[in-house]
Amino acid sequence: MQLDNLTVLPFILRGINLLGIDSVQISLKEKVHIWNKLATKWKCAKVEDSVIDIGRNELDTHLKLMLNGQSSGKIVLDHSLTKTATTKTNGKSKL
């Protein structure tokens, strides 16, 4: 899969807003505070239940699924993994 000709133009033409957060000006202390809240108080159990940890060897497969609209949930690329993707909650593959 070659991704070197990517552009945001199709999103703009369809009226899709590309939003993000500029955190460059936020102090490291504030960033740590926010990350701690995201990991505890603001943690969303429903989202965490749908997490799949994948290794680099599975990245191509999951990108193809995403591009074909056949993917759902949160996918985390774990560089230390070399085995098949599993969910954190039940250990079953989502593929």
N, C-alpha and C positions, 0 to 999 in steps of 0.2 A: 504494500500500500504506500503510494507516494503522496506526501503531504506538503510538497514545497511550493505549490501554487495557491496557497490559501489567501483569502481576502475577506474583509468584512462587508464588501459591497453587496452581496446577496441579502445580507441581514438588513442593511440600510434601505435597499430597494423594497423590501417587504414591510418596512415600517417597524422593525424590531429594535427595541432599545438595548444597547449593549452597556450594561451597568457594572460598575465595580467600586471598589473602595481604595482610595489613595491613602495608604497608611505610612507613607514615607516620612511625613512630618510628625507622626506620633512617637512619643518617647518609648524606649524599650520597656520601661516600667509599666506604662499604660498598656502596651501590647501584651505583656505577661499577664496583667490583671484581666484583660478581656479573654485571652486564651484559657485562663483558669476558669472563668465563668462559663465559657463554651464547653469545657470539659466536665463541669459539675452542675451548677444551678440552671444553666440554659440548655443542657443536654436534652436532646429529643429522642426518647426511647424508641418510638416507631421508626425513625430514620436509622438509628443504630441497629435495629433488628434486621434491617434489609441490607446491611453492609456485606460486601464480598471482598475478601482480600485476595488479590491475584499477584502472581509473579510476572517478571518481564517476559517469560516465555508464553504467557497467555494474553499479553497486551494486544497483539494483532487481532486475535479472535474477538476480544471484547470491543475493540474499536469498530470492527466490522459489524458486530451486533448493534452497537449504538447508531452507526450510520444508516443501518437498515430499519431502525425503529423497533428493534427486538430486544432492547435492554431496559431494565428498570432498576431502581434502587441506587445505592451508593457503592461505587467501586473504588477501592483503595489499592494503589500500586505499592506493594511491599517488595523492595529490592532484594530482600534476603530470602524470599520464597522461591522455591523451585518446583513445588508440587501443584496439583490441581486446585482450583479455586474452591473455597469453602465459605459458608456463612459463619459468622461468629456465634450464632445462637444454636444451630442444630447440627453443624458439621457436614451438611449435605451440599453437594455441588449445585450451583444455579444453572449450569450449562445443560 
